[in-house]
Amino acid sequence: MSPKRSAKPRALFLAGHPALDLLNTLPRVNDRLVDRLQTDEDVLLWLEQAGIPSSTTNKPEPLELLHAARALRDGIRSLVRKRKKGKRGDPSILNRFLAAGPSYPKLVWNKRNKLKVDIVRPQKTAEAILAPVAEAAANLLATADFDLVKRCEDEACVLWFLDQTKSHNRRWCSMELCGNRHKVAAYRERLRD
């Protein structure tokens, strides 16, 4: 029997939007920020789990993808915070990723003799690999109702989400994480009173 390799934990996908999910790769754990992206492989795994196709045939230099992902994440975080406050931000970092991600449609016959259009994205650089996330961020920033882009109400939490509930009253990144913790604390407070 061969020893089992320890699998990387599944990334948190609770934001309802890939750009916000990328921001959530830097959560607060036990009162300190923990970067879930530590290697190029972590970035590729996150992209795979997010359903964003990426190719490893043209691998960038070691750690180039990691540094690019962190730069994109920081750029998106800055723009989301500015947009949330109704202020103007600097989109130059995001635009660098957008410029690196040209794509083109390709007509494909599938096995059942049906036609479909695939989007082909040459991925020769780290920026090009991350371009779909940049596109998602640009669309979020330009078109989303930012009253529905929220940060978790738990003061210790730094996670963001897009409130897609029917009533638009979502308060927590996750009921299992922060919502339950808040409810337990409120219950204990009521017991003390």
N, C-alpha and C positions, 0 to 999 in steps of 0.2 A: 504494500500500500504506500502510495506516495503522500508526502505531507501536503496538506491543503494550503494554498497560498491565501494570505489574508486579503480579502477583497476590500477595495476602497468603499467607504460608505456612500450611499446614494446621496446626491446633492439635494438641498432643500429646493423644491419647486412648489412654492406656495403663493407666489406673487401674482400669478395669473398673466404674466407677461415676461418674455425672455430677457428684456433689458433690466427689469427690476429683479429678476432671478439672478442675473449676473451681479447686481449690487449686493444681493444676499449671500454671496460667497465670502463675505467678510462679516460674519456675525459676532456678537458679543457672547462669550462663554465664560461663566464665572468671573464677571466684571472685567474681562479683557477681550480685545478684538482678536479673533483667530482667523487667519487667512486660510481658506480651504483650497486655495490654488497655490501649491508649492512647487510644482514641476510642470513641464510641458505636457506630460501625460495626464496630469490632473485637469488641464485645460481641455485636452482632447476628450477625456472621459466626460467632463461637464457638457461639452458640445454634443456628444453622443446622447447623453441622458436627456438633454434639452430637445433632442430631435433635430439638431442642426447638422446637416451632412458636412463632414470634413474629410479631406484626403490626407494621407500621410505619405504619399508617394514623393512629394517634393518637400521634405522636411526642412524647416528653417534651422538655423544654427541653434545649438543647445541653449535653452533658457530664453530664446528670442520670443517664442510664443507666450511663455509665461509673462515676460515683461510687457509684451504688447497687450495681453489680456488685462493685466493690472492697470496699465495706462488707460485702456478703454474704459474699464470699470470706474476709475477715478474721474475720467472726463464725463461719463454719463452721470455719476453721482453729483458732480458739481452742477451740471445742467439741470438735473431734476430738482435739486435744492433751489436753484435760482428761479426756475419756472414755477415751483410751488410757492415761492415768495412773491411772484409777479415781477421778478427782476430779469434783466437781460444778462445772459451768460456768453462765454466765449466758446463757439462751436468748433474751433480749429482742430482740436484733437479728434472729435467725432468725424469731421469732414475729411481728415486724413485717412481714416478707415473706410469711409464711404468711397473715396476716390480710388482706393486700392481694390475695390470689389466689383469690377465690371462683370456683368453676366450677359448671357444671351439665351434665347429660347431655342430648343432643339426638338424637332418632331420625331416621335418614337413610336414604332409599332410594337404593341405588347404581344404576348404569346396567344392571346385570344383574338388576335387580328383586329384589335381596337387601337385607335390613335390616341396619343396623349402628348402633351407638351411638357418637357422637362426643362428646368432652368440649369444651365451649365455655368459653373463658377470656377474659372481657373484659380488655383490656390497655390501660387508660387511664393507668397510671402506670408508672414504672420498676420499682417493687416488684412490680407485678402481672405485668410481662413476665418478671421473674426468679422468680416464685413457683414454677414447676415445679422449678427447681433447689433452692429452699428445701424443697419437699416431699420431694424425693429425699434431701436432707441430713437432714431430720427422720426419715425412715424408716431411713436408715443408722444414725443415732445411737441410735434406739430399738430397732432389731431386729437389727442386724448383730452377728456374733460378732467382737468387737474384737481377738481374737487373730489374726484374718485381715486386719485393717486395719493395714497396715504402711507404714513409711517405708523408702525405699531404703537398703540397708546401706552404700552408698558414702558415706563421711563428708562428702564435698563436695556430695552431692546432697540436695535438699530435697523431692523428689517422693514422693507417696503413692500407694498402690494397695491394692486389695482382692484378696487372694490367693485366686484361684479355681482354682488347680491341684489336681489330684487328691490329691497328697501334702501339700499346704499347706506346701511348703518354698520357695516363691518368695522370693528375697532381693533382687532388683534391680528397679528401675522398668522396666528393659528390658535384655535381654541385649545388644542392639545398642549401647546407650549405656553404662551402668555395668557390666553383667556382663562384657562383653568387655574393657573397660578393666581390671577387676579380674583377669581371667584372664591378660591380657598382663603385668600387673605381677607376678603370682605366678610366671609362667613366667620372667620376667627374674630374679626373686629366686632361683629354683631354679638358674638358670644361673650366677649369681654364687657360690652356695654350692658 
